């Protein structure tokens, strides 16, 4: 029965993402807002809901290790698999705004997260990591940065309303657009839950460790909305939505989800998680260089990202 739920979860994710992309694109046109803003906010928030559900629930239960591994694993999966697969389908042309602001910001906040966890102590290099943690104050700092990011996006959206973006998307009535967005979110959340629960149960049956499950199975499961949404957007030629969804989701995951989780209950961070943060920074810089070089992420560069994830997967399996 668990395999049936797994397949059903995938179906709901795919259909939900399809509805979400259509509704969001139509809403962007109706509100005269560039699709990149929608991708960085509405779509990013919707596709980050599974991560939020898992991490915040874990924080409420005192299982904060899962909150960290879920977010880090999801962000790495988003960066390498989601962007990689989307670029292989169709080269992703980067918006100048994303290259100048949001993408660098996602790298900076990962460095800030690492600083808050370690206070620039490098004990994690030798495996000593029991003293590393995200306190409630650290969580509030992350939430404050999230508020700054959100205000910036809203201001950009309001400014863009009176400007003709030149984007030509199919439009529907406001009611139908909202209905599709809500239906898409519902499908994404329910599908993500089914996939995560089913995949986790299957993984346990095969004797995989909880840490490995958190960084891979759970992270992949909660990132499936981003994967499907961005791939559907790329297939439809809506590159801004595909790229904005990934960058926005990674920002939401660190600032909102880890911020809220650590504000609820302080999170103890181990050395492996800190090293994963460092890897995420390096991987993000590589993806940024790829995208900035020609103003787009090519199919070849997308393939490189996929290879990087394969190497990372082998690393966490062996460690």
C-alpha positions as CSV (number, residue, x, y, z in Angstrom):
1,X,0.0,0.0,0.0
2,X,2.9,2.3,0.7
3,X,3.9,2.2,-2.9
4,X,0.4,3.2,-4.0
5,X,0.6,6.3,-1.8
6,X,4.0,7.1,-3.2
7,X,2.7,7.1,-6.8
8,X,-0.4,9.0,-5.8
9,X,1.8,11.6,-4.2
10,X,3.8,12.1,-7.4
11,X,0.6,12.5,-9.4
12,X,-0.7,15.2,-7.0
13,X,2.6,17.0,-7.1
14,X,2.8,17.1,-10.9
15,X,-0.8,18.2,-11.3
16,X,-0.7,20.6,-8.5
17,X,2.5,22.2,-9.9
18,X,0.9,22.5,-13.3
19,X,-2.1,24.3,-11.9
20,X,0.1,26.5,-9.7
21,X,2.3,27.6,-12.7
22,X,-0.8,28.4,-14.8
23,X,-2.5,30.3,-12.0
24,X,0.6,32.2,-10.9
25,X,1.5,33.3,-14.5
26,X,-2.0,34.5,-15.1
27,X,-2.0,36.4,-11.8
28,X,1.3,38.0,-12.7
29,X,-0.2,39.4,-16.0
30,X,-3.4,40.5,-14.4
31,X,-1.6,42.4,-11.6
32,X,1.0,43.7,-14.1
33,X,3.8,42.1,-12.0
34,X,6.8,40.4,-13.6
35,X,6.8,36.7,-13.3
36,X,10.1,36.7,-11.5
37,X,8.5,38.5,-8.5
38,X,5.7,35.9,-8.4
39,X,8.4,33.1,-8.6
40,X,10.4,34.7,-5.8
41,X,7.4,35.1,-3.5
42,X,4.1,33.4,-4.1
43,X,5.4,30.3,-5.9
44,X,8.5,30.0,-3.7
45,X,6.3,30.2,-0.5
46,X,3.9,27.6,-1.8
47,X,6.5,25.1,-2.8
48,X,8.4,25.7,0.5
49,X,5.3,24.6,2.5
50,X,6.4,21.0,2.8
51,X,9.7,22.0,4.2
52,X,8.0,24.4,6.6
53,X,5.6,21.7,7.7
54,X,8.3,19.1,8.4
55,X,10.8,21.5,10.0
56,X,8.4,23.5,12.2
57,X,6.6,20.3,13.3
58,X,10.0,18.8,14.2
59,X,10.8,22.0,16.2
60,X,7.6,21.8,18.1
61,X,8.4,18.1,19.0
62,X,12.0,19.0,19.9
63,X,13.4,17.1,17.0
64,X,15.4,20.0,15.7
65,X,18.1,17.9,13.9
66,X,15.5,17.0,11.3
67,X,14.7,20.7,10.8
68,X,18.3,21.5,9.9
69,X,19.0,18.4,7.7
70,X,15.7,18.9,5.9
71,X,16.5,22.6,5.0
72,X,20.1,22.0,4.0
73,X,19.3,18.9,2.0
74,X,16.4,20.7,0.3
75,X,18.5,23.7,-0.6
76,X,21.2,21.6,-2.1
77,X,18.6,19.5,-4.0
78,X,17.0,22.7,-5.2
79,X,20.2,24.2,-6.4
80,X,21.7,21.2,-8.1
81,X,18.8,18.9,-9.1
82,X,16.0,21.4,-9.7
83,X,18.1,23.9,-11.5
84,X,20.0,21.2,-13.3
85,X,16.9,19.3,-14.6
86,X,15.2,22.6,-15.6
87,X,18.3,23.8,-17.5
88,X,18.6,20.4,-19.3
89,X,14.9,20.8,-20.4
90,X,15.4,24.3,-21.5
91,X,18.4,26.7,-20.9
92,X,17.4,29.1,-18.1
93,X,17.9,32.8,-19.0
94,X,18.6,34.7,-15.8
95,X,16.8,37.9,-14.9
96,X,19.3,40.8,-14.3
97,X,17.5,41.4,-11.0
98,X,18.1,37.8,-9.8
99,X,21.8,38.0,-10.8
100,X,22.3,41.3,-9.0
101,X,20.1,40.9,-5.9
102,X,18.4,37.6,-5.1
103,X,21.0,35.0,-6.1
104,X,23.9,36.8,-4.2
105,X,21.5,37.3,-1.3
106,X,20.8,33.6,-1.1
107,X,24.6,33.0,-0.8
108,X,25.1,35.7,1.8
109,X,22.3,34.4,4.1
110,X,23.8,30.9,3.9
111,X,27.1,32.4,5.1
112,X,25.2,34.3,7.8
113,X,23.5,31.1,8.9
114,X,27.0,29.4,9.2
115,X,28.3,32.4,11.2
116,X,25.3,32.3,13.6
117,X,25.8,28.6,14.2
118,X,29.6,28.7,14.7
119,X,30.4,32.2,15.8
120,X,33.4,31.8,13.5
121,X,34.7,28.8,15.5
122,X,36.2,26.1,13.3
123,X,35.9,23.2,15.7
124,X,33.7,21.4,13.2
125,X,36.8,20.8,11.1
126,X,38.1,18.3,13.7
127,X,34.6,16.9,14.4
128,X,34.0,18.9,17.6
129,X,30.6,20.4,17.1
130,X,28.5,19.8,20.2
131,X,28.6,23.5,21.2
132,X,27.2,24.8,17.9
133,X,23.6,25.8,17.9
134,X,21.0,28.3,16.7
135,X,19.5,30.1,19.6
136,X,16.2,31.9,19.7
137,X,18.0,35.2,19.2
138,X,19.6,33.7,16.0
139,X,16.2,32.6,14.9
140,X,14.8,36.2,15.3
141,X,17.8,37.5,13.3
142,X,16.9,35.2,10.5
143,X,13.2,36.2,10.7
144,X,14.2,39.9,10.6
145,X,16.3,39.3,7.4
146,X,13.3,37.4,6.0
147,X,11.1,40.5,6.7
148,X,13.6,42.7,4.9
149,X,13.6,40.4,1.9
150,X,9.8,40.2,1.8
151,X,9.4,44.0,2.0
152,X,11.9,44.4,-0.8
153,X,10.0,42.0,-3.0
154,X,6.7,43.7,-2.2
155,X,8.1,47.1,-3.0
156,X,9.5,45.8,-6.3
157,X,6.1,44.3,-7.1
158,X,4.3,47.6,-6.4
159,X,6.7,49.5,-8.6
160,X,6.4,47.0,-11.4
161,X,2.6,47.2,-11.4
162,X,2.7,50.5,-13.4
163,X,5.3,49.3,-15.8
164,X,4.7,47.3,-18.9
165,X,7.0,44.2,-18.5
166,X,6.4,43.1,-22.0
167,X,5.7,39.5,-20.9
168,X,3.0,37.7,-22.7
169,X,1.3,35.1,-20.6
170,X,-2.2,33.6,-21.0
171,X,-4.6,35.3,-18.7
172,X,-7.7,34.0,-17.0
173,X,-10.3,35.6,-14.8
174,X,-9.1,36.7,-11.3
175,X,-11.3,34.0,-9.7
176,X,-10.0,31.2,-11.9
177,X,-6.4,32.3,-11.4
178,X,-6.8,32.3,-7.6
179,X,-8.7,29.0,-7.8
180,X,-5.9,27.4,-9.7
181,X,-3.3,28.7,-7.3
182,X,-5.1,27.4,-4.3
183,X,-5.8,24.0,-6.0
184,X,-2.2,23.8,-7.0
185,X,-1.0,24.5,-3.4
186,X,-3.4,21.9,-2.0
187,X,-2.1,19.3,-4.5
188,X,1.5,20.2,-3.8
189,X,1.2,20.0,0.0
190,X,-0.8,16.8,0.0
191,X,1.3,15.2,-2.7
192,X,4.5,16.2,-0.8
193,X,3.2,14.7,2.4
194,X,2.3,11.4,0.8
195,X,5.7,11.2,-1.0
196,X,7.7,12.0,2.2
197,X,5.8,9.6,4.4
198,X,5.8,6.8,1.9
199,X,9.5,7.2,0.9
200,X,10.6,7.5,4.5
201,X,8.8,4.3,5.4
202,X,10.4,2.5,2.4
203,X,13.8,3.8,3.4
204,X,13.4,2.5,7.0
205,X,12.4,-0.9,5.7
206,X,15.8,-1.0,3.9
207,X,17.7,0.0,7.0
208,X,19.0,3.4,6.0
209,X,20.0,5.8,8.9
210,X,17.8,8.6,10.0
211,X,20.5,11.2,9.2
212,X,20.7,9.9,5.7
213,X,17.0,9.9,5.3
214,X,16.8,13.5,6.5
215,X,19.3,14.7,4.1
216,X,18.1,12.7,1.1
217,X,14.7,11.1,1.2
218,X,12.9,13.7,3.3
219,X,14.8,16.6,1.6
220,X,14.1,15.2,-1.8
221,X,10.4,14.6,-0.9
222,X,9.9,18.1,0.4
223,X,11.8,19.5,-2.6
224,X,9.7,17.7,-5.2
225,X,7.3,20.7,-5.5
226,X,10.2,22.9,-6.5
227,X,11.4,20.3,-8.9
228,X,8.1,19.7,-10.6
229,X,7.1,23.4,-10.6
230,X,10.4,24.6,-12.1
231,X,10.5,21.8,-14.7
232,X,6.9,22.5,-15.8
233,X,7.8,26.3,-15.9
234,X,10.9,25.6,-17.9
235,X,9.0,23.3,-20.3
236,X,6.5,26.2,-20.8
237,X,9.3,28.6,-21.5
238,X,8.7,30.6,-18.2
239,X,12.4,30.7,-17.2
240,X,12.0,33.5,-14.7
241,X,9.4,31.5,-12.8
242,X,11.7,28.4,-12.8
243,X,14.8,30.2,-11.6
244,X,12.9,32.6,-9.2
245,X,11.2,29.6,-7.6
246,X,14.5,27.9,-6.7
247,X,16.3,31.0,-5.5
248,X,13.2,32.2,-3.6
249,X,12.6,28.8,-2.0
250,X,16.2,28.6,-0.8
251,X,15.8,32.0,0.8
252,X,12.5,31.1,2.4
253,X,13.9,27.8,3.7
254,X,16.8,29.4,5.5
255,X,15.3,32.6,6.8
256,X,11.6,31.7,7.4
257,X,11.8,27.9,8.2
258,X,15.1,27.7,10.2
259,X,14.3,31.1,11.7
260,X,10.9,30.0,12.9
261,X,12.2,26.6,14.0
262,X,15.0,28.0,16.1
263,X,12.8,30.7,17.5
264,X,10.5,28.0,18.7
265,X,13.2,25.8,20.1
266,X,17.0,26.3,20.0
267,X,18.6,23.9,17.5
268,X,21.8,22.0,18.2
269,X,24.1,21.8,15.1
270,X,26.6,19.1,14.5
271,X,29.9,19.4,12.5
272,X,28.5,17.5,9.5
273,X,25.6,20.0,9.2
274,X,28.1,22.9,9.3
275,X,30.2,21.3,6.6
276,X,27.0,20.9,4.5
277,X,26.5,24.7,4.9
278,X,30.0,25.3,3.6
279,X,29.3,22.9,0.7
280,X,26.0,24.8,0.0
281,X,27.9,28.1,-0.2
282,X,30.5,26.6,-2.6
283,X,27.8,25.0,-4.8
284,X,25.7,28.2,-4.8
285,X,28.7,30.2,-6.0
286,X,29.4,27.6,-8.7
287,X,25.8,27.8,-9.9
288,X,25.9,31.6,-9.8
289,X,29.1,31.7,-11.9
290,X,27.5,29.3,-14.4
291,X,24.4,31.5,-14.7
292,X,26.2,34.8,-14.7
293,X,28.8,33.8,-17.4
294,X,26.4,34.0,-20.3
295,X,23.4,35.3,-18.6
296,X,21.8,31.9,-18.6
297,X,22.2,28.4,-17.3
298,X,22.9,26.1,-20.3
299,X,22.1,22.5,-20.8
300,X,25.8,21.6,-20.3
301,X,26.0,23.6,-17.1
302,X,22.8,22.0,-15.9
303,X,24.3,18.6,-16.5
304,X,27.3,19.7,-14.4
305,X,25.0,20.6,-11.5
306,X,23.5,17.1,-11.7
307,X,26.9,15.5,-11.6
308,X,27.8,17.6,-8.5
309,X,24.7,16.3,-6.7
310,X,25.6,12.7,-7.6
311,X,29.0,13.3,-6.0
312,X,27.4,14.9,-2.9
313,X,25.0,12.0,-2.6
314,X,27.9,9.5,-2.6
315,X,29.7,11.6,0.0
316,X,26.8,11.7,2.5
317,X,26.1,8.0,1.9
318,X,29.7,7.1,2.8
319,X,30.3,9.5,5.7
